[in-house]
Amino acid sequence: MHEALSRPWPWYVAGPLIGSFPALLLLLGNKVFGVSSNLRHACAAVFPHGLAHFRYDWRREGAWNLAFALGICMGGVIAGVWFRNPAPVAIAARTKADLAALGIRDFSGLVPGDLFGWVSLRSLRGWALLGGGGFLVGFGTAYAGGCTSGHGLSGVADLQGPSILALLSFFAGGVAGTFLLLPFLLGL
């Protein structure tokens, strides 16, 4: 059983399960799937008398979403500890060569240690990638009115024009970041 759970599920099982989740949320109380609003709910819970943006009933609006985010974290820990695949992450030889040309050589973990290890915070490049990237993701999700999961699974499934535009923008930004911004930042 453990071995079966540590392998990826087939698309015809995982796809319908993921696709049915936003519909289930709508049926269970007209809730919209997404994770980016959790930062606002957490800030409203911790700083209840702070900025006007955080003055709302976070328990009514966001308690279920905070529980969902906690479940995501717990699921990640469970998957990473008990159902971890000991085999190294499969990366194409061409991708490794392209990354090595940019100075990334540590492929021992789930993500390149050169970019996402604690040692990367000792350089300008590390701060630019981690801190700047985190800021841009936070700003982008606030500006776009949601994250890729919210727009991609709920909004696009509901055929909302702004979500389709947001999702296309996310992908365009990802492609531009990969081919234009990442080589520049790794050259710092």
C-alpha positions as CSV (number, residue, x, y, z in Angstrom):
1,M,0.0,0.0,0.0
2,H,2.8,2.4,0.9
3,E,4.5,1.9,-2.4
4,A,1.3,2.5,-4.3
5,L,0.8,5.8,-2.6
6,S,4.3,7.1,-3.2
7,R,3.8,6.9,-7.0
8,P,1.9,9.6,-9.0
9,W,-1.8,8.8,-9.5
10,P,-2.9,8.4,-13.1
11,W,-4.3,11.4,-14.8
12,Y,-7.8,9.8,-15.1
13,V,-8.0,9.5,-11.3
14,A,-6.2,12.7,-10.2
15,G,-7.8,15.0,-12.8
16,P,-11.5,14.3,-11.9
17,L,-10.7,14.4,-8.1
18,I,-9.0,17.8,-8.5
19,G,-11.7,19.1,-10.9
20,S,-14.5,18.0,-8.6
21,F,-13.1,19.9,-5.6
22,P,-14.2,23.5,-6.6
23,A,-17.7,22.2,-7.5
24,L,-17.9,20.5,-4.1
25,L,-17.0,23.8,-2.4
26,L,-19.7,25.6,-4.3
27,L,-22.2,23.1,-3.2
28,L,-21.1,23.2,0.4
29,G,-21.7,26.9,0.8
30,N,-20.8,28.9,-2.3
31,K,-17.1,28.9,-1.4
32,V,-14.5,29.7,-4.0
33,F,-11.3,27.6,-4.2
34,G,-8.1,29.4,-3.7
35,V,-5.2,29.8,-1.3
36,S,-3.9,33.4,-1.7
37,S,-6.6,34.9,0.5
38,N,-5.2,33.0,3.5
39,L,-2.6,35.6,4.2
40,R,-5.3,38.3,4.6
41,H,-7.3,35.9,6.9
42,A,-4.2,35.2,9.0
43,C,-3.4,38.9,9.4
44,A,-7.0,39.7,10.3
45,A,-6.8,37.0,13.0
46,V,-3.5,38.2,14.4
47,F,-4.0,42.0,14.0
48,P,-7.8,42.5,14.5
49,H,-7.6,46.2,15.1
50,G,-5.0,47.1,12.6
51,L,-5.5,48.3,9.1
52,A,-9.0,48.7,7.7
53,H,-8.3,46.0,5.1
54,F,-8.1,43.5,8.0
55,R,-11.3,44.6,9.8
56,Y,-13.8,42.0,8.9
57,D,-15.2,38.7,10.4
58,W,-12.4,36.4,9.3
59,R,-13.9,33.5,11.2
60,R,-17.0,33.6,9.1
61,E,-15.3,34.4,5.8
62,G,-11.9,32.6,6.1
63,A,-11.8,30.0,8.9
64,W,-12.6,27.2,6.5
65,N,-9.9,28.5,4.1
66,L,-7.3,28.7,6.9
67,A,-8.2,25.1,7.8
68,F,-7.8,24.1,4.2
69,A,-4.3,25.8,4.1
70,L,-3.4,24.0,7.3
71,G,-4.5,20.7,5.6
72,I,-2.3,21.5,2.6
73,C,0.7,22.0,5.0
74,M,-0.1,18.8,6.9
75,G,-0.5,16.9,3.6
76,G,2.8,18.1,2.5
77,V,4.5,16.9,5.7
78,I,2.8,13.6,5.5
79,A,3.7,13.1,1.8
80,G,7.3,14.3,2.4
81,V,7.9,12.1,5.5
82,W,5.9,9.0,5.2
83,F,5.3,8.7,1.4
84,R,8.6,10.1,0.3
85,N,10.0,8.7,-2.9
86,P,13.7,8.0,-2.2
87,A,14.6,8.1,-5.9
88,P,16.1,11.5,-7.0
89,V,13.9,13.8,-8.9
90,A,13.9,12.9,-12.6
91,I,15.3,15.9,-14.5
92,A,16.0,15.7,-18.3
93,A,19.7,15.8,-19.2
94,R,19.1,18.8,-21.4
95,T,17.5,20.7,-18.5
96,K,20.4,19.8,-16.2
97,A,22.9,21.0,-18.8
98,D,21.0,24.3,-19.3
99,L,20.8,24.9,-15.5
100,A,24.5,23.9,-15.1
101,A,25.3,26.6,-17.7
102,L,23.5,29.1,-15.4
103,G,25.5,27.9,-12.3
104,I,23.1,25.5,-10.8
105,R,24.6,22.1,-10.0
106,D,23.0,20.8,-6.8
107,F,20.1,18.5,-7.8
108,S,20.3,16.3,-4.7
109,G,16.9,17.4,-3.3
110,L,13.4,18.1,-4.5
111,V,14.5,21.6,-5.6
112,P,18.0,22.8,-6.6
113,G,19.9,23.5,-3.4
114,D,21.9,26.2,-5.1
115,L,18.7,28.3,-5.3
116,F,16.5,27.2,-2.4
117,G,19.0,26.2,0.3
118,W,19.8,28.4,3.4
119,V,23.2,29.1,1.9
120,S,21.5,31.0,-1.0
121,L,20.5,33.8,1.4
122,R,24.1,34.8,1.8
123,S,24.1,36.3,-1.7
124,L,22.3,39.1,-3.6
125,R,21.1,36.5,-6.1
126,G,19.5,34.4,-3.3
127,W,17.7,37.4,-1.8
128,A,16.6,38.5,-5.3
129,L,15.2,35.1,-6.1
130,L,13.6,34.2,-2.8
131,G,12.6,37.6,-1.3
132,G,11.9,39.3,-4.6
133,G,10.1,36.3,-5.9
134,G,7.9,36.0,-2.8
135,F,7.1,39.7,-3.0
136,L,6.1,39.4,-6.7
137,V,4.0,36.4,-6.1
138,G,2.2,38.1,-3.2
139,F,1.7,41.3,-5.1
140,G,0.6,39.4,-8.3
141,T,-2.0,37.4,-6.5
142,A,-3.4,40.5,-4.8
143,Y,-3.4,42.4,-8.1
144,A,-5.0,39.6,-10.0
145,G,-7.6,38.9,-7.4
146,G,-6.4,35.4,-6.7
147,C,-3.8,32.8,-7.3
148,T,-3.3,30.2,-10.1
149,S,-5.2,27.6,-8.2
150,G,-8.2,29.8,-7.6
151,H,-8.3,31.3,-11.1
152,G,-7.3,28.1,-12.8
153,L,-9.6,25.6,-11.1
154,S,-12.5,27.7,-10.0
155,G,-12.6,30.7,-12.3
156,V,-11.8,29.0,-15.6
157,A,-14.2,26.1,-14.7
158,D,-16.9,28.8,-14.2
159,L,-15.9,30.4,-17.6
160,Q,-15.1,33.7,-16.0
161,G,-13.3,36.0,-18.4
162,P,-11.0,37.7,-15.8
163,S,-9.9,34.2,-14.6
164,I,-9.1,33.1,-18.2
165,L,-7.1,36.3,-18.7
166,A,-5.4,35.9,-15.4
167,L,-4.4,32.3,-16.1
168,L,-3.0,33.3,-19.5
169,S,-1.1,36.1,-17.8
170,F,0.3,33.7,-15.2
171,F,1.6,31.4,-17.9
172,A,3.0,34.2,-20.0
173,G,4.8,35.6,-16.9
174,G,6.1,32.1,-16.1
175,V,7.6,31.7,-19.6
176,A,9.0,35.3,-19.6
177,G,10.5,34.7,-16.1
178,T,12.0,31.4,-17.1
179,F,13.6,32.6,-20.3
180,L,14.4,36.3,-19.6
181,L,14.4,37.0,-15.9
182,L,15.9,33.8,-14.5
183,P,19.1,33.9,-16.6
184,F,19.5,37.5,-15.7
185,L,19.1,36.9,-11.9
186,L,21.3,33.8,-12.0
187,G,24.0,35.9,-13.6
188,L,24.2,38.2,-10.6
